[in-house]
Amino acid sequence: MSTTTAATDNDALLTDRDVSLLQSDWEANPSFRLMQNVVAQHDVNDVALDRALITGAEHNFSNILDSWQPTDQGRSGRCWLFAGLNLFRVDTMKALDVEQFEFSQSYMMFWDKIERANFFLESVIDTADRPTGDRLVDWLMEAPAPDAGQWDMFINLVKKHGVVPKSAMPETESSMSTMRMNSSLFYLLRQGAQRIRGLYAQEAGIDAMRESKRQTLKVVYRVLCIHLGTPPASFFWQWKDREGRFHRDGDITPLEFARKYVTTPYDEYVCLVHDPRESSEPGSTYTIGYLGNVVGGSAVKYLNVDIELMKRVTLDSLIDGQAVWMGCDVGKQMHRDQGVWDADLFDYGAVYGADFALDKAARMEYGQTRMTHAMLFTGVDVVDGSPRRWRVENSYGDAIGDKGFCVMNDSWFDEYMFEIAAPKSRLPEDLQRALDGEPIPLPPWDPMGALAMS
């Protein structure tokens, strides 16, 4: 029933009597006025914070892997690239026998942007028969080449373009703060989309649309070079190990560098997700429509598993000395400065006198939670075989938590963790077989695709 017609049901109106009842309810409880006075002067999170949880969230763990410095993604959405490269560098530092090493995140972002631009324009060609205002067309135009991404998209870039050390393509102002660059990129890509759709309307044919795409990509490549620098086709590589011994490879390409020094067996990795909605079956695989970066690369593919299995795979990996890439809803129940997550960290119910009772599935269904950030598990505190808290390497620099490393209490894992990447061999045999099945497609706007659009 519409509520915007002239013949609106009177019961749907907000009447003077309704407002009077709202005011009476407000005045009936003096604690509401007390909260008003406090929140008027203080951040509501300071009021709602459970101080005991902060005090008890010590930065010590029974199992810890990291002995390196954290990275900083700046004001960009490259968390998935940072987390992926941070996972790789654990093994690469061993291969190089060095104490510190960092890959170039700017190099990876450059190739993601140009690949994403091509992927977007191909999607425009594929949907050119749909009208503007169509939900899929609108979704494509919302963010033609965002910073964000997924594990499978990261691996697509590594396989096609390789990796380089940070010294070969360092950060720029635009890689650390992408808003201005993205604004121009989005404009040019939407303009390119309009031209392609115009050619379709003129029945110009696929060849003409593809040529228009190539002209747009020339400009996109130029913009990326201006903002990020030109990605090296090769670079001169030499280094000293932790004992001071000198090593030299000389001139090497990014793909050669990856083959030689990325020793993490990423080809064996699969994405495990926890999606508790009734529409998502445990043991089933899923993919997201029109979500990707490299045309011809691997599609985003998830295996839905129970949260306890996700924990067990994460725990076993950490105990075996392997860090774990993960995706979560980072901003919920988080104290950023202290670097602490707990499911009950902020008691908003006590502040507002209201229930905050949606479970994880309902929060997903009603837009209250989704994957927003990727990070790296680098430690765990285990008591009687069960995880008590988790250590997380963020990519927000060293000013938060324990010099950039954070504490995730186990309660938070249940409620706000959504995804990990892990070797297929860590799964039970029935779930390994399930990965061979054809994935069920989810619409592009499904919350399980949000990490690549945040």
C-alpha positions as CSV (number, residue, x, y, z in Angstrom):
1,M,0.0,0.0,0.0
2,S,1.4,3.4,-1.0
3,T,1.7,6.0,1.7
4,T,2.2,8.9,-0.7
5,T,-1.3,9.1,-2.3
6,A,-3.8,11.8,-1.5
7,A,-6.1,9.1,0.0
8,T,-3.7,8.2,2.8
9,D,-5.1,6.1,5.6
10,N,-5.5,8.4,8.6
11,D,-3.9,5.7,10.8
12,A,-0.7,6.2,8.8
13,L,-0.3,9.8,9.8
14,L,1.9,11.1,12.5
15,T,-0.7,13.0,14.5
16,D,-0.5,15.6,17.3
17,R,-1.6,12.8,19.7
18,D,1.3,10.6,18.5
19,V,3.8,13.3,19.1
20,S,2.3,13.9,22.6
21,L,2.7,10.3,23.4
22,L,6.3,10.4,22.2
23,Q,7.0,13.4,24.4
24,S,5.3,11.7,27.4
25,D,7.4,8.6,27.0
26,W,10.6,10.8,26.9
27,E,9.6,12.7,30.1
28,A,8.6,9.6,32.0
29,N,12.2,8.4,32.6
30,P,14.7,10.8,34.2
31,S,17.6,8.7,32.9
32,F,16.9,9.8,29.4
33,R,17.5,13.4,30.3
34,L,20.7,12.4,32.1
35,M,21.9,10.6,29.0
36,Q,21.0,13.7,27.0
37,N,23.2,15.9,29.2
38,V,26.1,13.5,29.0
39,V,26.0,12.8,25.2
40,A,25.6,16.5,24.5
41,Q,29.1,16.9,25.8
42,H,30.8,13.6,25.0
43,D,31.1,11.1,22.1
44,V,28.4,8.5,22.6
45,N,31.0,5.7,22.2
46,D,32.8,7.1,25.3
47,V,29.5,6.8,27.2
48,A,28.6,3.4,26.0
49,L,32.1,1.9,26.3
50,D,32.5,-1.1,28.6
51,R,35.7,-0.1,30.2
52,A,36.3,-3.6,31.7
53,L,36.5,-5.1,28.2
54,I,39.2,-2.5,27.2
55,T,41.1,-3.2,30.4
56,G,41.0,-7.0,29.9
57,A,42.0,-6.9,26.2
58,E,45.8,-7.3,26.7
59,H,48.1,-7.5,23.8
60,N,49.6,-10.9,24.7
61,F,49.0,-14.2,23.0
62,S,50.0,-17.8,23.3
63,N,50.8,-17.9,19.6
64,I,52.2,-14.9,17.7
65,L,53.8,-14.7,14.2
66,D,54.5,-11.1,13.5
67,S,57.9,-9.4,14.2
68,W,57.6,-6.8,11.5
69,Q,56.3,-3.3,11.1
70,P,52.7,-2.6,10.1
71,T,51.7,-1.0,6.8
72,D,49.5,2.0,6.2
73,Q,46.9,2.3,3.4
74,G,46.3,5.9,4.1
75,R,43.0,7.4,3.0
76,S,42.4,4.7,0.4
77,G,40.3,1.5,0.1
78,R,43.2,-0.8,-0.7
79,C,42.9,-3.0,2.4
80,W,42.4,-6.2,0.4
81,L,45.7,-5.5,-1.5
82,F,47.5,-4.6,1.7
83,A,46.2,-7.8,3.5
84,G,47.2,-10.0,0.6
85,L,50.6,-8.5,0.2
86,N,51.1,-8.7,4.0
87,L,50.3,-12.4,3.8
88,F,52.8,-12.9,1.1
89,R,55.6,-10.9,2.8
90,V,55.6,-13.3,5.8
91,D,57.0,-16.0,3.5
92,T,59.0,-13.6,1.2
93,M,61.0,-12.3,4.2
94,K,62.0,-15.9,4.9
95,A,63.0,-16.5,1.3
96,L,65.0,-13.3,1.3
97,D,66.3,-13.9,4.9
98,V,65.5,-10.3,5.9
99,E,63.8,-8.8,9.0
100,Q,61.7,-6.2,7.1
101,F,60.2,-6.1,3.6
102,E,57.2,-4.5,2.0
103,F,55.7,-5.0,-1.5
104,S,54.5,-2.1,-3.6
105,Q,50.8,-1.7,-3.0
106,S,50.8,1.2,-5.5
107,Y,51.9,-1.2,-8.3
108,M,49.1,-3.5,-7.5
109,M,46.5,-0.7,-7.4
110,F,47.7,0.6,-10.8
111,W,47.0,-2.7,-12.5
112,D,43.8,-3.3,-10.6
113,K,42.5,0.1,-11.7
114,I,43.2,-0.4,-15.4
115,E,41.9,-4.0,-15.3
116,R,38.9,-2.9,-13.4
117,A,38.3,-0.2,-16.0
118,N,38.3,-2.8,-18.8
119,F,36.1,-5.1,-16.7
120,F,33.6,-2.2,-16.2
121,L,33.5,-1.2,-19.8
122,E,33.0,-4.8,-20.9
123,S,30.1,-5.0,-18.4
124,V,28.7,-1.8,-20.0
125,I,28.8,-3.5,-23.4
126,D,27.2,-6.6,-22.0
127,T,24.3,-4.6,-20.5
128,A,23.9,-2.0,-23.2
129,D,20.5,-3.3,-24.1
130,R,19.2,-2.3,-20.6
131,P,17.8,1.2,-20.0
132,T,19.3,3.7,-17.7
133,G,17.5,3.4,-14.4
134,D,17.7,-0.4,-14.6
135,R,19.0,-1.6,-11.2
136,L,22.0,-3.4,-12.7
137,V,23.0,-0.4,-14.9
138,D,22.7,1.9,-11.9
139,W,24.8,-0.5,-9.8
140,L,27.5,-0.5,-12.4
141,M,27.6,3.3,-12.6
142,E,27.7,3.7,-8.9
143,A,31.5,3.0,-8.6
144,P,33.1,2.0,-11.9
145,A,36.6,1.3,-10.6
146,P,36.6,1.5,-6.7
147,D,39.7,0.9,-4.5
148,A,38.1,-2.1,-2.9
149,G,38.4,-5.8,-3.9
150,Q,38.3,-9.5,-3.0
151,W,40.8,-12.3,-2.5
152,D,40.2,-13.9,-5.9
153,M,40.7,-10.5,-7.5
154,F,44.0,-10.0,-5.7
155,I,45.2,-13.4,-7.0
156,N,44.1,-12.5,-10.6
157,L,46.5,-9.5,-10.4
158,V,49.4,-11.5,-9.0
159,K,49.1,-14.1,-11.7
160,K,48.9,-11.6,-14.6
161,H,51.1,-8.8,-13.4
162,G,53.4,-10.2,-10.7
163,V,54.6,-8.1,-7.8
164,V,57.4,-5.7,-7.0
165,P,59.1,-4.5,-3.9
166,K,58.0,-1.1,-2.6
167,S,61.2,0.5,-3.7
168,A,60.4,-0.3,-7.4
169,M,57.1,1.7,-7.3
170,P,56.7,3.7,-4.0
171,E,53.6,5.5,-2.7
172,T,52.4,8.8,-4.1
173,E,50.1,11.4,-2.7
174,S,47.3,9.9,-4.8
175,S,47.9,6.3,-3.8
176,M,47.6,7.3,-0.2
177,S,44.6,9.6,-0.8
178,T,42.6,8.3,-3.7
179,M,39.5,10.6,-3.7
180,R,40.7,13.1,-6.3
181,M,42.0,10.5,-8.6
182,N,38.9,8.4,-8.3
183,S,36.7,11.3,-9.0
184,S,38.3,11.9,-12.4
185,L,38.5,8.1,-13.2
186,F,34.8,7.7,-12.4
187,Y,33.9,10.6,-14.6
188,L,35.9,9.3,-17.5
189,L,34.5,5.8,-17.2
190,R,30.9,6.9,-16.9
191,Q,31.5,9.1,-20.0
192,G,33.0,6.1,-21.7
193,A,29.9,4.1,-20.7
194,Q,27.6,6.8,-22.2
195,R,29.5,6.6,-25.5
196,I,29.4,2.8,-25.7
197,R,25.6,2.8,-25.0
198,G,25.2,5.5,-27.6
199,L,26.9,3.3,-30.2
200,Y,24.7,0.4,-29.2
201,A,21.6,2.6,-29.7
202,Q,22.9,3.5,-33.1
203,E,23.4,-0.2,-33.9
204,A,27.0,0.5,-34.6
205,G,28.1,-3.0,-33.7
206,I,30.4,-4.7,-31.2
207,D,33.6,-3.6,-33.0
208,A,32.7,0.0,-32.7
209,M,31.9,-0.4,-29.0
210,R,35.2,-2.1,-28.4
211,E,37.1,0.6,-30.2
212,S,35.4,3.2,-28.0
213,K,36.4,1.2,-25.0
214,R,40.0,1.2,-26.1
215,Q,40.0,5.0,-26.5
216,T,38.6,5.4,-23.0
217,L,41.3,3.0,-21.6
218,K,44.0,5.1,-23.2
219,V,42.9,8.1,-21.1
220,V,42.4,6.0,-18.0
221,Y,46.0,4.6,-18.3
222,R,47.3,8.2,-18.7
223,V,45.4,9.4,-15.6
224,L,46.8,6.5,-13.6
225,C,50.4,7.2,-14.7
226,I,50.0,10.8,-13.7
227,H,48.7,10.0,-10.3
228,L,50.5,6.8,-9.4
229,G,53.6,6.7,-11.6
230,T,54.4,4.3,-14.5
231,P,54.5,0.7,-13.4
232,P,58.0,-0.9,-14.1
233,A,58.3,-3.5,-16.8
234,S,61.4,-4.6,-14.9
235,F,63.6,-3.4,-12.1
236,F,67.1,-3.9,-10.7
237,W,67.0,-6.0,-7.5
238,Q,69.7,-6.4,-4.9
239,W,69.6,-6.6,-1.1
240,K,71.4,-7.5,2.1
241,D,70.1,-10.3,4.3
242,R,69.8,-10.2,8.1
243,E,73.5,-11.3,8.4
244,G,74.6,-8.5,6.2
245,R,75.3,-10.8,3.2
246,F,74.9,-9.1,-0.2
247,H,72.7,-10.6,-2.9
248,R,71.9,-9.4,-6.4
249,D,69.4,-10.7,-9.0
250,G,70.0,-7.7,-11.4
251,D,67.3,-6.9,-13.8
252,I,64.1,-8.8,-13.1
253,T,60.4,-8.5,-14.2
254,P,57.5,-8.4,-11.8
255,L,56.3,-11.9,-12.9
256,E,59.8,-13.3,-12.4
257,F,60.0,-11.7,-9.0
258,A,56.7,-13.2,-8.0
259,R,57.7,-16.7,-9.2
260,K,61.0,-16.5,-7.3
261,Y,60.0,-14.8,-4.0
262,V,56.3,-15.3,-3.5
263,T,56.5,-18.7,-1.9
264,T,53.0,-18.7,-0.3
265,P,51.1,-21.5,-2.1
266,Y,48.2,-19.2,-3.1
267,D,47.0,-21.5,-5.9
268,E,45.9,-23.8,-3.2
269,Y,43.8,-21.2,-1.4
270,V,40.0,-20.9,-1.4
271,C,37.6,-18.4,0.1
272,L,35.5,-19.5,3.1
273,V,32.6,-17.4,4.1
274,H,30.1,-17.4,6.9
275,D,26.7,-16.4,5.6
276,P,24.0,-17.4,8.2
277,R,21.0,-16.3,6.1
278,E,18.4,-18.9,5.5
279,S,18.8,-18.4,1.7
280,S,22.5,-19.4,2.0
281,E,23.2,-23.1,2.5
282,P,26.3,-24.3,4.4
283,G,28.5,-26.4,2.1
284,S,27.3,-24.5,-1.0
285,T,29.5,-22.3,-3.2
286,Y,28.5,-18.8,-4.4
287,T,29.7,-16.1,-6.8
288,I,28.7,-12.5,-7.2
289,G,27.4,-11.2,-10.6
290,Y,29.5,-8.6,-12.4
291,L,32.0,-8.5,-9.5
292,G,35.6,-8.8,-10.6
293,N,38.6,-7.1,-12.1
294,V,40.5,-9.2,-14.7
295,V,38.5,-10.2,-17.8
296,G,39.3,-13.8,-18.3
297,G,40.6,-14.2,-14.7
298,S,39.1,-16.3,-12.0
299,A,35.6,-15.4,-10.8
300,V,35.0,-14.5,-7.1
301,K,34.0,-17.8,-5.5
302,Y,32.9,-18.5,-1.9
303,L,32.3,-21.7,0.0
304,N,29.8,-21.1,2.8
305,V,30.9,-22.8,6.1
306,D,29.9,-22.8,9.8
307,I,31.6,-20.2,11.9
308,E,33.2,-22.8,14.1
309,L,34.9,-24.4,11.1
310,M,36.2,-21.0,10.0
311,K,37.6,-20.5,13.5
312,R,39.2,-24.0,13.5
313,V,40.9,-23.4,10.1
314,T,42.1,-20.0,11.2
315,L,43.4,-21.4,14.5
316,D,45.2,-24.4,12.9
317,S,46.8,-22.2,10.3
318,L,48.2,-19.8,12.9
319,I,49.5,-22.6,15.1
320,D,51.2,-24.0,12.0
321,G,52.9,-20.6,11.5
322,Q,50.8,-19.3,8.6
323,A,49.1,-15.9,8.8
324,V,45.5,-15.7,7.6
325,W,43.9,-13.2,5.2
326,M,40.3,-12.3,6.3
327,G,37.3,-10.0,5.6
328,C,35.0,-8.5,8.3
329,D,32.8,-5.6,9.2
330,V,35.6,-3.6,10.8
331,G,33.7,-0.5,12.2
332,K,31.2,-2.4,14.4
333,Q,32.0,-2.6,18.2
334,M,35.6,-1.4,17.6
335,H,37.7,1.0,19.7
336,R,40.0,2.3,17.0
337,D,42.6,4.0,19.2
338,Q,43.0,1.0,21.5
339,G,42.7,-1.4,18.6
340,V,40.1,-3.6,20.4
341,W,37.1,-5.5,19.0
342,D,34.4,-7.2,21.2
343,A,30.8,-8.0,20.4
344,D,29.7,-6.2,23.5
345,L,32.2,-3.3,23.6
346,F,29.6,-0.6,23.4
347,D,26.3,-0.9,25.3
348,Y,24.1,1.3,23.2
349,G,21.0,-0.3,24.7
350,A,21.8,1.2,28.1
351,V,22.3,4.6,26.6
352,Y,19.1,4.7,24.6
353,G,16.8,2.4,26.6
354,A,16.3,0.4,23.5
355,D,16.9,-3.1,22.2
356,F,19.7,-3.8,19.7
357,A,18.7,-7.4,19.2
358,L,19.2,-8.3,15.5
359,D,21.2,-11.5,15.0
360,K,23.9,-11.7,12.3
361,A,21.6,-13.0,9.6
362,A,19.0,-10.3,10.2
363,R,21.7,-7.6,10.2
364,M,22.8,-8.8,6.8
365,E,19.2,-9.0,5.5
366,Y,18.4,-5.5,6.7
367,G,21.6,-3.7,5.7
368,Q,23.1,-3.4,9.2
369,T,26.2,-5.4,8.5
370,R,28.4,-6.4,5.6
371,M,32.1,-7.0,4.8
372,T,33.9,-3.7,4.8
373,H,37.6,-4.4,5.5
374,A,40.3,-7.0,4.9
375,M,43.1,-7.6,7.4
376,L,45.5,-10.3,8.5
377,F,45.4,-12.7,11.5
378,T,48.9,-13.0,12.9
379,G,48.3,-14.5,16.3
380,V,45.9,-16.2,18.7
381,D,45.6,-16.8,22.4
382,V,44.5,-20.4,23.0
383,V,43.1,-21.7,26.3
384,D,42.3,-25.4,26.6
385,G,42.4,-25.8,22.9
386,S,39.9,-23.0,22.2
387,P,40.6,-19.4,20.9
388,R,40.2,-16.7,23.5
389,R,41.3,-13.7,21.5
390,W,42.9,-13.1,18.1
391,R,45.8,-10.8,17.0
392,V,45.2,-8.8,13.9
393,E,47.5,-6.9,11.6
394,N,45.6,-3.8,10.3
395,S,46.9,-1.5,7.6
396,Y,46.2,1.8,9.4
397,G,49.8,2.5,10.4
398,D,51.4,2.1,13.8
399,A,49.3,4.7,15.8
400,I,46.5,2.3,16.8
401,G,46.5,-0.7,19.2
402,D,49.9,-2.3,19.8
403,K,51.9,-0.4,17.2
404,G,49.4,-1.2,14.5
405,F,48.4,-4.7,15.7
406,C,44.9,-5.1,17.3
407,V,43.0,-7.5,19.7
408,M,39.9,-9.2,18.5
409,N,38.0,-11.0,21.3
410,D,36.5,-14.2,20.2
411,S,32.9,-13.0,20.7
412,W,33.5,-10.5,17.9
413,F,34.7,-13.2,15.5
414,D,31.2,-14.9,15.8
415,E,29.3,-11.7,15.0
416,Y,31.4,-9.7,12.5
417,M,33.8,-12.1,10.8
418,F,32.7,-13.1,7.2
419,E,35.6,-14.5,5.3
420,I,39.0,-16.1,5.3
421,A,41.3,-17.4,2.5
422,A,42.9,-20.7,3.4
423,P,44.5,-23.8,1.7
424,K,41.8,-26.2,0.4
425,S,43.7,-29.0,2.2
426,R,42.6,-27.7,5.6
427,L,38.9,-28.5,4.8
428,P,37.1,-31.8,5.4
429,E,36.9,-34.0,2.3
430,D,33.2,-33.4,1.7
431,L,33.8,-29.6,1.6
432,Q,36.7,-30.0,-0.7
433,R,34.5,-31.8,-3.1
434,A,31.8,-29.1,-2.7
435,L,34.3,-26.6,-4.2
436,D,34.1,-28.4,-7.5
437,G,30.4,-27.6,-7.9
438,E,29.1,-24.7,-10.0
439,P,28.7,-21.7,-7.7
440,I,25.2,-20.2,-7.2
441,P,25.1,-16.6,-8.5
442,L,24.2,-13.8,-6.1
443,P,23.2,-10.4,-7.4
444,P,25.9,-7.7,-7.5
445,W,24.4,-5.8,-4.6
446,D,24.3,-8.7,-2.2
447,P,26.1,-7.9,1.0
448,M,28.6,-10.7,0.4
449,G,30.0,-8.7,-2.4
450,A,30.4,-5.5,-0.4
451,L,34.1,-5.8,0.4
452,A,34.9,-5.2,-3.3
453,M,32.7,-2.1,-3.4
454,S,33.3,-0.5,0.0
